[in-house]
Amino acid sequence: MSLAFARPQKGTLRHTAPIPPSLTFSTLFSFDEQHIRYSSLFQSRPILDPKYLDLEFFDGEAFDCYQVFQNTGLIPFMSLKLLYYPELVQVFYSNLKIQGGTLISEVHGIPMIIDESIFFSLTQLPSQGAPFEGTIVDDWKFDYSSLDARRMVYNDQANMTGRLLAGSLTFDCCIMHYIIVRILLPRSSNLAQASEEDLILMWDFLIGHPIDWAHLIRYRMHKALRSNAPLPYPQLVTLFLHHFQTPLDNEPFVKVKRSFAIGAGVVTSFSYCKDMDGQWLKKDAQPPQDERTHSPPPQRDDYSALMNEVLSELRGLCTYVGERFDSLDGRINAIDARFAGMDTRITQLEEDISYVRQCFDLPSPSS
């Protein structure tokens, strides 16, 4: 049985006349309410950069924190290198609901029900351990002391009672903290300051208590639903979109950038460099050369160490330059995306006007 709509008489207004979908919501949504929520709360939300570990660099080093991350099973998640789709990330979070351990959302009318089994198969995040949510869990209360935790992660010159500054951390904990606030629990501000949550997490990594990381990441995604909060883990949204076969061919995307990598450039930015023995030392702690003493010609191993130091500095320079180019590239992509969005809206508006003219038998502007 087909539905036929009566043509209204010329010049009369019929409230029963059908309205094309593009007048009420875009193809991204199934309901008006979804579009309204997205437009008012999520369309302008910033998205946190999907940083990742440079495994080629870390595999060649002997950082204790990297061994800790390996032992906890976090390396597959921390090394994810995926492009992401800004508009679809915003739509995913706009429609997101979390019930128990299940994520429920919808993009382009495709429902996504991500239970704990699917979440683990896609993210490989450990799910056995304490349900940490930023504060001390009951099982840790008798073991944890804020002062003892500070002694574990801070260097000898740090103020144990003042603000927790990343610059006062030991070298290894400085790397650990950098990774925590940019990959595991990413945020957009106060990156140089270690919060109490950061301190508890670093303490836990050093102690070795297992954490339910799948629960923690879902909890952080839920926190991002608060008003004006930046949206984390866009790389995970890409995993979900692919899993549910969401059409992506015509979607604007942000490619993986050099500035997203955490590797040699980051470590050297802490004012550390390798000495001739391959040890990382503060640059101002390098032993001064005695100009009165003539050093013997460098041996082959010395040349190798010197070359490693030069390469390390070059990587740091490349990262710095790359970040500047990526910043410019990001601005150009944002402008392109805005023009693409305007073009889409204009096309929809033209189609809507044409549809209304047909419904009310109105003459075209050219006639």
Buried (B, 14 or more C-beta within 10 A) or exposed (E): EEEEEEEBEEEEEEEEBEEEEBEEBBEBBBEEEBBBBBBEBBBEBEBBBBBBBBBEBBEEBEBBBBEBBEEBBBBEBBBBEBBBBBBBBBBBBBBBEBEEBBBBBBBBEEEBEBEBEBBBEBBBBBBEBBEBBBEBBEEBEEEBEBEEBBEBBBEEEBEEEEEBEBEBBBBBBBBBBBBBBBBBBBBEEEEEBBBEBBBBBBBBBBEEBBBBBBBBBBBBBBEBBEEEBBBBBBBBBBBBBEEBEBEBEEBBBBEBBBBBBBBBBBBBEBEBBBBBEEEBBEEEEEEEEEEEEEEEEEEEEBEEBBEBBEEBBEBBEEBEEBBEEBEEBBEEBEEEBEEBEEEBEEEBEEEBEEBBEEBBEBEEEEE
